[in-house]
């Protein structure tokens, strides 16, 4: 039976959102997903223990993926947060990782998405065992 994966995707592009979902399904995940494209919708969607992972574009209308990450952490959501963006500079990626974002993936290199999600889920499982 496929592993269930609950994914919140912060993305203003329907096409990019669907590409992420498709990649995860191709890897065998049973994906439950929700797309939000505004800070208001993100605030409503954030609840601790609701998501296994959050994927976010970096450049969004009126806010950034880093803003989304900070909001999630402020709300107590401590799941892996992965930026999936086509318009992020290397400096922005370094800043994002320094703030605690799990990984930054270029949309042109989506084949890295599944391995990043699997790595972060495994890391979280190891941390829960050691707690």
Biotite code that builds the C-alpha atoms (Angstrom):
import biotite.structure as struc

atoms = struc.array([
    struc.Atom([0.000, 0.000, 0.000], chain_id="A", res_id=1, res_name="UNK", atom_name="CA", element="C"),
    struc.Atom([1.413, 3.460, -0.884], chain_id="A", res_id=2, res_name="UNK", atom_name="CA", element="C"),
    struc.Atom([2.698, 5.669, 1.908], chain_id="A", res_id=3, res_name="UNK", atom_name="CA", element="C"),
    struc.Atom([0.218, 8.434, 2.700], chain_id="A", res_id=4, res_name="UNK", atom_name="CA", element="C"),
    struc.Atom([1.668, 11.930, 2.406], chain_id="A", res_id=5, res_name="UNK", atom_name="CA", element="C"),
    struc.Atom([-0.192, 15.077, 3.473], chain_id="A", res_id=6, res_name="UNK", atom_name="CA", element="C"),
    struc.Atom([1.260, 18.035, 1.563], chain_id="A", res_id=7, res_name="UNK", atom_name="CA", element="C"),
    struc.Atom([0.477, 21.724, 1.817], chain_id="A", res_id=8, res_name="UNK", atom_name="CA", element="C"),
    struc.Atom([1.662, 23.476, -1.347], chain_id="A", res_id=9, res_name="UNK", atom_name="CA", element="C"),
    struc.Atom([2.118, 27.256, -1.275], chain_id="A", res_id=10, res_name="UNK", atom_name="CA", element="C"),
    struc.Atom([2.027, 28.082, -4.975], chain_id="A", res_id=11, res_name="UNK", atom_name="CA", element="C"),
    struc.Atom([0.301, 30.635, -7.183], chain_id="A", res_id=12, res_name="UNK", atom_name="CA", element="C"),
    struc.Atom([0.724, 28.579, -10.372], chain_id="A", res_id=13, res_name="UNK", atom_name="CA", element="C"),
    struc.Atom([-1.778, 25.756, -10.891], chain_id="A", res_id=14, res_name="UNK", atom_name="CA", element="C"),
    struc.Atom([0.573, 24.106, -13.395], chain_id="A", res_id=15, res_name="UNK", atom_name="CA", element="C"),
    struc.Atom([3.555, 24.085, -11.003], chain_id="A", res_id=16, res_name="UNK", atom_name="CA", element="C"),
    struc.Atom([1.340, 22.809, -8.199], chain_id="A", res_id=17, res_name="UNK", atom_name="CA", element="C"),
    struc.Atom([0.162, 19.903, -10.358], chain_id="A", res_id=18, res_name="UNK", atom_name="CA", element="C"),
    struc.Atom([3.751, 19.094, -11.382], chain_id="A", res_id=19, res_name="UNK", atom_name="CA", element="C"),
    struc.Atom([4.754, 18.704, -7.729], chain_id="A", res_id=20, res_name="UNK", atom_name="CA", element="C"),
    struc.Atom([1.782, 16.471, -6.967], chain_id="A", res_id=21, res_name="UNK", atom_name="CA", element="C"),
    struc.Atom([2.503, 14.356, -10.052], chain_id="A", res_id=22, res_name="UNK", atom_name="CA", element="C"),
    struc.Atom([6.157, 13.851, -9.030], chain_id="A", res_id=23, res_name="UNK", atom_name="CA", element="C"),
    struc.Atom([5.136, 12.660, -5.579], chain_id="A", res_id=24, res_name="UNK", atom_name="CA", element="C"),
    struc.Atom([2.488, 10.306, -6.962], chain_id="A", res_id=25, res_name="UNK", atom_name="CA", element="C"),
    struc.Atom([4.964, 8.868, -9.506], chain_id="A", res_id=26, res_name="UNK", atom_name="CA", element="C"),
    struc.Atom([7.186, 7.966, -6.538], chain_id="A", res_id=27, res_name="UNK", atom_name="CA", element="C"),
    struc.Atom([4.371, 5.912, -5.055], chain_id="A", res_id=28, res_name="UNK", atom_name="CA", element="C"),
    struc.Atom([3.000, 8.277, -2.426], chain_id="A", res_id=29, res_name="UNK", atom_name="CA", element="C"),
    struc.Atom([-0.721, 8.441, -1.802], chain_id="A", res_id=30, res_name="UNK", atom_name="CA", element="C"),
    struc.Atom([-0.854, 12.226, -1.792], chain_id="A", res_id=31, res_name="UNK", atom_name="CA", element="C"),
    struc.Atom([-3.428, 14.288, 0.102], chain_id="A", res_id=32, res_name="UNK", atom_name="CA", element="C"),
    struc.Atom([-2.791, 17.869, -0.948], chain_id="A", res_id=33, res_name="UNK", atom_name="CA", element="C"),
    struc.Atom([-3.996, 21.415, -0.683], chain_id="A", res_id=34, res_name="UNK", atom_name="CA", element="C"),
    struc.Atom([-2.809, 24.408, -2.672], chain_id="A", res_id=35, res_name="UNK", atom_name="CA", element="C"),
    struc.Atom([-2.828, 27.919, -1.221], chain_id="A", res_id=36, res_name="UNK", atom_name="CA", element="C"),
    struc.Atom([-1.619, 31.024, -3.021], chain_id="A", res_id=37, res_name="UNK", atom_name="CA", element="C"),
    struc.Atom([-2.142, 33.837, -0.526], chain_id="A", res_id=38, res_name="UNK", atom_name="CA", element="C"),
    struc.Atom([-1.047, 34.565, 3.034], chain_id="A", res_id=39, res_name="UNK", atom_name="CA", element="C"),
    struc.Atom([-4.674, 34.577, 4.135], chain_id="A", res_id=40, res_name="UNK", atom_name="CA", element="C"),
    struc.Atom([-5.313, 31.098, 2.777], chain_id="A", res_id=41, res_name="UNK", atom_name="CA", element="C"),
    struc.Atom([-1.999, 29.894, 4.205], chain_id="A", res_id=42, res_name="UNK", atom_name="CA", element="C"),
    struc.Atom([-2.992, 31.144, 7.665], chain_id="A", res_id=43, res_name="UNK", atom_name="CA", element="C"),
    struc.Atom([-6.258, 29.196, 7.433], chain_id="A", res_id=44, res_name="UNK", atom_name="CA", element="C"),
    struc.Atom([-4.512, 26.026, 6.231], chain_id="A", res_id=45, res_name="UNK", atom_name="CA", element="C"),
    struc.Atom([-1.841, 25.958, 8.920], chain_id="A", res_id=46, res_name="UNK", atom_name="CA", element="C"),
    struc.Atom([-2.566, 23.745, 11.860], chain_id="A", res_id=47, res_name="UNK", atom_name="CA", element="C"),
    struc.Atom([-0.050, 21.689, 13.808], chain_id="A", res_id=48, res_name="UNK", atom_name="CA", element="C"),
    struc.Atom([-0.204, 17.978, 12.972], chain_id="A", res_id=49, res_name="UNK", atom_name="CA", element="C"),
    struc.Atom([-2.160, 18.541, 9.745], chain_id="A", res_id=50, res_name="UNK", atom_name="CA", element="C"),
    struc.Atom([0.719, 18.246, 7.252], chain_id="A", res_id=51, res_name="UNK", atom_name="CA", element="C"),
    struc.Atom([3.688, 15.949, 6.734], chain_id="A", res_id=52, res_name="UNK", atom_name="CA", element="C"),
    struc.Atom([5.546, 18.443, 4.544], chain_id="A", res_id=53, res_name="UNK", atom_name="CA", element="C"),
    struc.Atom([5.103, 21.939, 3.138], chain_id="A", res_id=54, res_name="UNK", atom_name="CA", element="C"),
    struc.Atom([6.289, 22.812, -0.366], chain_id="A", res_id=55, res_name="UNK", atom_name="CA", element="C"),
    struc.Atom([6.453, 26.472, -1.293], chain_id="A", res_id=56, res_name="UNK", atom_name="CA", element="C"),
    struc.Atom([7.389, 28.635, -4.225], chain_id="A", res_id=57, res_name="UNK", atom_name="CA", element="C"),
    struc.Atom([9.790, 31.420, -3.286], chain_id="A", res_id=58, res_name="UNK", atom_name="CA", element="C"),
    struc.Atom([8.320, 34.346, -5.221], chain_id="A", res_id=59, res_name="UNK", atom_name="CA", element="C"),
    struc.Atom([4.614, 34.706, -4.545], chain_id="A", res_id=60, res_name="UNK", atom_name="CA", element="C"),
    struc.Atom([2.268, 37.684, -4.968], chain_id="A", res_id=61, res_name="UNK", atom_name="CA", element="C"),
    struc.Atom([2.834, 39.887, -1.916], chain_id="A", res_id=62, res_name="UNK", atom_name="CA", element="C"),
    struc.Atom([5.068, 37.513, 0.042], chain_id="A", res_id=63, res_name="UNK", atom_name="CA", element="C"),
    struc.Atom([7.944, 35.036, -0.226], chain_id="A", res_id=64, res_name="UNK", atom_name="CA", element="C"),
    struc.Atom([8.492, 31.422, 0.659], chain_id="A", res_id=65, res_name="UNK", atom_name="CA", element="C"),
    struc.Atom([10.593, 32.640, 3.570], chain_id="A", res_id=66, res_name="UNK", atom_name="CA", element="C"),
    struc.Atom([7.576, 34.623, 4.843], chain_id="A", res_id=67, res_name="UNK", atom_name="CA", element="C"),
    struc.Atom([5.474, 31.450, 4.523], chain_id="A", res_id=68, res_name="UNK", atom_name="CA", element="C"),
    struc.Atom([8.089, 29.466, 6.466], chain_id="A", res_id=69, res_name="UNK", atom_name="CA", element="C"),
    struc.Atom([8.185, 32.056, 9.275], chain_id="A", res_id=70, res_name="UNK", atom_name="CA", element="C"),
    struc.Atom([4.390, 32.039, 9.499], chain_id="A", res_id=71, res_name="UNK", atom_name="CA", element="C"),
    struc.Atom([4.308, 28.230, 9.693], chain_id="A", res_id=72, res_name="UNK", atom_name="CA", element="C"),
    struc.Atom([6.881, 28.177, 12.492], chain_id="A", res_id=73, res_name="UNK", atom_name="CA", element="C"),
    struc.Atom([5.088, 30.967, 14.357], chain_id="A", res_id=74, res_name="UNK", atom_name="CA", element="C"),
    struc.Atom([1.936, 28.815, 14.224], chain_id="A", res_id=75, res_name="UNK", atom_name="CA", element="C"),
    struc.Atom([3.809, 25.837, 15.688], chain_id="A", res_id=76, res_name="UNK", atom_name="CA", element="C"),
    struc.Atom([3.999, 23.832, 12.463], chain_id="A", res_id=77, res_name="UNK", atom_name="CA", element="C"),
    struc.Atom([7.311, 21.975, 12.676], chain_id="A", res_id=78, res_name="UNK", atom_name="CA", element="C"),
    struc.Atom([7.255, 19.843, 9.521], chain_id="A", res_id=79, res_name="UNK", atom_name="CA", element="C"),
    struc.Atom([9.826, 19.835, 6.717], chain_id="A", res_id=80, res_name="UNK", atom_name="CA", element="C"),
    struc.Atom([9.530, 22.972, 4.607], chain_id="A", res_id=81, res_name="UNK", atom_name="CA", element="C"),
    struc.Atom([10.954, 22.753, 1.096], chain_id="A", res_id=82, res_name="UNK", atom_name="CA", element="C"),
    struc.Atom([11.208, 25.657, -1.339], chain_id="A", res_id=83, res_name="UNK", atom_name="CA", element="C"),
    struc.Atom([10.451, 24.670, -4.948], chain_id="A", res_id=84, res_name="UNK", atom_name="CA", element="C"),
    struc.Atom([11.185, 27.690, -7.104], chain_id="A", res_id=85, res_name="UNK", atom_name="CA", element="C"),
    struc.Atom([12.349, 28.769, -10.500], chain_id="A", res_id=86, res_name="UNK", atom_name="CA", element="C"),
    struc.Atom([13.304, 32.290, -9.511], chain_id="A", res_id=87, res_name="UNK", atom_name="CA", element="C"),
    struc.Atom([15.482, 31.933, -6.435], chain_id="A", res_id=88, res_name="UNK", atom_name="CA", element="C"),
    struc.Atom([19.063, 33.176, -6.361], chain_id="A", res_id=89, res_name="UNK", atom_name="CA", element="C"),
    struc.Atom([21.847, 31.189, -4.720], chain_id="A", res_id=90, res_name="UNK", atom_name="CA", element="C"),
    struc.Atom([22.097, 33.892, -2.048], chain_id="A", res_id=91, res_name="UNK", atom_name="CA", element="C"),
    struc.Atom([18.368, 33.581, -1.294], chain_id="A", res_id=92, res_name="UNK", atom_name="CA", element="C"),
    struc.Atom([18.746, 29.791, -1.073], chain_id="A", res_id=93, res_name="UNK", atom_name="CA", element="C"),
    struc.Atom([21.614, 30.144, 1.430], chain_id="A", res_id=94, res_name="UNK", atom_name="CA", element="C"),
    struc.Atom([19.556, 32.595, 3.505], chain_id="A", res_id=95, res_name="UNK", atom_name="CA", element="C"),
    struc.Atom([16.565, 30.235, 3.437], chain_id="A", res_id=96, res_name="UNK", atom_name="CA", element="C"),
    struc.Atom([18.640, 27.260, 4.617], chain_id="A", res_id=97, res_name="UNK", atom_name="CA", element="C"),
    struc.Atom([20.223, 29.394, 7.349], chain_id="A", res_id=98, res_name="UNK", atom_name="CA", element="C"),
    struc.Atom([16.704, 30.208, 8.612], chain_id="A", res_id=99, res_name="UNK", atom_name="CA", element="C"),
    struc.Atom([15.834, 26.512, 8.844], chain_id="A", res_id=100, res_name="UNK", atom_name="CA", element="C"),
    struc.Atom([14.245, 25.691, 5.504], chain_id="A", res_id=101, res_name="UNK", atom_name="CA", element="C"),
    struc.Atom([14.912, 22.016, 4.782], chain_id="A", res_id=102, res_name="UNK", atom_name="CA", element="C"),
    struc.Atom([15.904, 22.301, 1.117], chain_id="A", res_id=103, res_name="UNK", atom_name="CA", element="C"),
    struc.Atom([15.642, 24.502, -1.967], chain_id="A", res_id=104, res_name="UNK", atom_name="CA", element="C"),
    struc.Atom([14.865, 22.849, -5.291], chain_id="A", res_id=105, res_name="UNK", atom_name="CA", element="C"),
    struc.Atom([14.837, 24.464, -8.703], chain_id="A", res_id=106, res_name="UNK", atom_name="CA", element="C"),
    struc.Atom([11.621, 23.839, -10.634], chain_id="A", res_id=107, res_name="UNK", atom_name="CA", element="C"),
    struc.Atom([13.766, 22.824, -13.602], chain_id="A", res_id=108, res_name="UNK", atom_name="CA", element="C"),
    struc.Atom([15.196, 19.995, -11.477], chain_id="A", res_id=109, res_name="UNK", atom_name="CA", element="C"),
    struc.Atom([12.047, 18.460, -9.973], chain_id="A", res_id=110, res_name="UNK", atom_name="CA", element="C"),
    struc.Atom([13.608, 15.002, -9.990], chain_id="A", res_id=111, res_name="UNK", atom_name="CA", element="C"),
    struc.Atom([15.229, 16.073, -6.671], chain_id="A", res_id=112, res_name="UNK", atom_name="CA", element="C"),
    struc.Atom([11.838, 16.668, -5.051], chain_id="A", res_id=113, res_name="UNK", atom_name="CA", element="C"),
    struc.Atom([11.051, 13.083, -4.077], chain_id="A", res_id=114, res_name="UNK", atom_name="CA", element="C"),
    struc.Atom([14.483, 12.378, -2.602], chain_id="A", res_id=115, res_name="UNK", atom_name="CA", element="C"),
    struc.Atom([14.330, 15.626, -0.596], chain_id="A", res_id=116, res_name="UNK", atom_name="CA", element="C"),
    struc.Atom([10.882, 14.751, 0.776], chain_id="A", res_id=117, res_name="UNK", atom_name="CA", element="C"),
    struc.Atom([11.954, 11.188, 1.621], chain_id="A", res_id=118, res_name="UNK", atom_name="CA", element="C"),
    struc.Atom([15.150, 12.420, 3.312], chain_id="A", res_id=119, res_name="UNK", atom_name="CA", element="C"),
    struc.Atom([13.262, 14.957, 5.433], chain_id="A", res_id=120, res_name="UNK", atom_name="CA", element="C"),
    struc.Atom([10.568, 12.464, 6.430], chain_id="A", res_id=121, res_name="UNK", atom_name="CA", element="C"),
    struc.Atom([13.251, 9.966, 7.473], chain_id="A", res_id=122, res_name="UNK", atom_name="CA", element="C"),
    struc.Atom([15.080, 12.684, 9.433], chain_id="A", res_id=123, res_name="UNK", atom_name="CA", element="C"),
    struc.Atom([11.845, 13.541, 11.256], chain_id="A", res_id=124, res_name="UNK", atom_name="CA", element="C"),
    struc.Atom([11.206, 9.883, 12.079], chain_id="A", res_id=125, res_name="UNK", atom_name="CA", element="C"),
    struc.Atom([14.724, 9.539, 13.524], chain_id="A", res_id=126, res_name="UNK", atom_name="CA", element="C"),
    struc.Atom([14.230, 12.662, 15.637], chain_id="A", res_id=127, res_name="UNK", atom_name="CA", element="C"),
    struc.Atom([10.918, 11.392, 17.005], chain_id="A", res_id=128, res_name="UNK", atom_name="CA", element="C"),
    struc.Atom([12.573, 8.083, 17.973], chain_id="A", res_id=129, res_name="UNK", atom_name="CA", element="C"),
    struc.Atom([15.355, 9.861, 19.838], chain_id="A", res_id=130, res_name="UNK", atom_name="CA", element="C"),
    struc.Atom([12.953, 12.153, 21.757], chain_id="A", res_id=131, res_name="UNK", atom_name="CA", element="C"),
])
